[in-house]
């Protein structure tokens, strides 16, 4: 890798690592430590392929690696034990309703990994339906149906009073 590539990679890590960590925590619902491991693994893959992906979209590539790793980890863990979750990393922007945010995150944790990934990417990360489909390697219709079903489940929790 050239010095120029190294410098560009360092800039990418400085600019995107917090966003990738937030995505990892929200998508897999893991502890901050597990999410850091997922991001580290994703950044290793990005680094190995940096000269090739640098000109394309390294952010999308890294996010896709994090999301796929999180979904795979959740699937493996579900077989072995109950999944435990942590709070997402704190951000500089304050939230006026912390209780609502915590309730939403708790509801996200109750959803299956793929559905949770769709909702996080679409609504928390503000990705388009087509970008979400590309990141998850699925069809646009799958993204639409998973988002609709996920939101319906969360709405149902509100009606049942489960949502706090």
N, C-alpha and C positions, 0 to 999 in steps of 0.2 A: 504494500500500500504506500502511496506517495505521501509526502509531507502535507500536501494540499488536502488529500483525502483524510488524513489523520486530523487535521485542523477542522475540517467540515464535520467529521464524526463527533469531535469534542463539542462543537457548537450545537449539534443535534441533541446530544445527550443533555447538555445544560438546558436547552430550551424545552425538551419534551419529556424528560424523566418523571417529573411530578405528575403530568397528565397521564402517562402510562401507569404510574403507581396507583393513581386514583381509579383508573379503569380496571386494573387488576383486582383491587380490593372490592369494587362494586360488582364486577362480573362474577368472581368466584366466591365472594363473601368470606375470604380467608383472613387470617390475621395479617397485620402489617408485615410481619416477618415473612410469611409465605408469599405475600404479594411482592415483596422486594425480591424474593428468589425468582418469581415468575418474570419480573421485569429484567432482572440480571440475565436470565436465560435468553430473553428476547433480544436484549442488547448485544449479547454474544453473537446471536445469529445475524443481527443487523451488521455488526462489525465484520463478520466473515464475508458477507456479501455486499459490503458497502460500495466498492467501486461500481458494481452492477446496478444497485438500487438507488444510489445517490441521485442519479439524474431522473429517476422515476418519482416515486412517492415513498420515501423511507418512513414517514409517519404512519401511513396506512399499512405498510409492511410490518412495522413493529407492533402496531395495535392488533393486527390480525394474529401475529405470533402470540401475543399476550392473551387474547381472547381464546384462541384454540387451546393453549396450554391450560388456561383456567378451566375451560369446559372439560378437558380430559382429566385434569386433577380432581374436579368435582365428581366426575363419573367414577373414578377409581376409589375415591374416598367414600362415596355413598355405599359401595359394596362392602367396605371394611368397617365403617363406623359412622356415627352421626356427624354431620358437618357442623363445625363451629365457625362462628363469624366474629369479626371485629368491626369497629367503626371505621369509616373511611378516613383518610388523612385530613387533618384540618387544612383549610385553605385560607388565604388572606381575606377573601370576601366574606363578610359576616352574613349570617342568615337571620332574618327577622323572626322566624318561627322555628326554633331548634326542635321543639317537640314534634312538629309536623314532619320535618326532615327525618328525624329518627324513626317515626312511624312508617314513613315511605320506605326507608331503607330496610326496616324490619319486614315489611310486606314483600319487597324485592327478594329478600332472603328465602322466603317461603316458596318462590317460584322455581320451576326446573331450570337447570343451568342454561340451556339454549334460549328459553323464553326470557330469562333474566338478562342474558347477553343482548338480545334484541332490544329490550326496553332501555337498558343502560346506554347502548350505542345510539339509539334513536333519540331519546329524550334527555338523557343526562349529558352525553357527549355531543348532542345536536348534529348527528350524522343524518344524511338523507337516507331514504329507503334503499336506493341503489347502492350507496356507499356501504350501508350496513350489510346488504346482501353480498357485496364483494368481499367485505371483511370476514364474514362468516362462511363464505363459500356455499351459499344457498341461493335459491331463486327469490325474486322480488315478491312473489306470492307468499312464500314461506315467511318472509319478514313481515308482510302485512298481516297474515293470519296469526303469527306468534305475538305480534304487538297487540292485535285486537283481543286475543284470548288472555294475554297477560293483564291488559288494562281491565278487562271484564272481571277477572279473578280479584284484582285489587278493589274494584268497585263493589263487588259482592261482599268483600270483607268490611267495607264501610257500612253497607246495609245491615250486615249481621252484628255490627258493633265490635268486631274483632279488632278493627283498626283503631288504634289509640291516638 
